[in-house]
Amino acid sequence: MGINYGYIRVSTVNQSTDVQRYEIAKYCDLHNIKIDKWVDETISGTKKIQNRKLKYIVDHAKKG
């Protein structure tokens, strides 16, 4: 079985990941999904994936 990541991104240090984390956790609870590891990132969504933590998740993703 693989690892389920919860990915949260905000664009500035003035923004909070709390609301995103809460909403993702609420969805997962409703659908019986367990988040094994949370990844928080403060970076613009326009930055190349190679410069983001999201690349690690994509590189380790498994089909299914």
C-alpha positions in Angstrom: 0.0 0.0 0.0 1.3 3.5 -0.9 1.5 6.7 1.1 -1.4 9.2 1.0 -0.1 12.7 0.9 -2.1 15.8 1.8 -0.6 18.7 -0.2 -1.2 22.3 0.9 0.2 25.3 -0.9 -0.1 29.0 -0.2 1.5 31.8 -2.2 2.8 34.0 0.6 4.0 33.7 4.2 1.0 35.9 5.2 -1.4 33.1 4.2 -2.3 30.2 6.4 -2.6 26.5 5.5 -5.0 25.8 8.4 -8.2 26.1 6.4 -6.9 24.0 3.6 -5.7 21.3 6.0 -9.1 21.3 7.8 -11.1 21.0 4.6 -8.9 18.2 3.2 -9.1 16.3 6.5 -12.8 16.7 6.6 -13.2 15.3 3.0 -10.8 12.4 3.9 -12.8 11.6 7.0 -16.1 11.5 5.0 -14.5 9.2 2.4 -12.4 7.0 4.8 -9.1 8.2 3.4 -6.1 8.3 5.7 -3.4 11.0 5.1 -0.1 9.5 6.0 2.0 12.6 5.4 1.2 16.3 5.1 3.3 18.5 2.8 3.0 22.3 3.2 4.5 24.6 0.7 4.8 28.4 0.5 5.5 29.1 -3.1 3.7 30.6 -6.1 1.8 28.1 -8.2 3.5 29.6 -11.3 6.9 28.3 -10.2 8.2 25.3 -12.2 7.4 22.0 -10.5 11.1 21.2 -10.3 11.4 24.0 -7.7 8.5 22.8 -5.6 7.9 20.1 -3.0 5.1 18.9 -5.2 7.7 17.4 -7.5 8.7 14.9 -4.8 5.0 13.8 -4.5 4.6 13.4 -8.2 7.9 11.5 -8.6 6.8 9.0 -5.9 3.2 8.7 -7.0 2.0 5.3 -8.0 -0.8 4.5 -10.4 -4.1 3.6 -8.7 
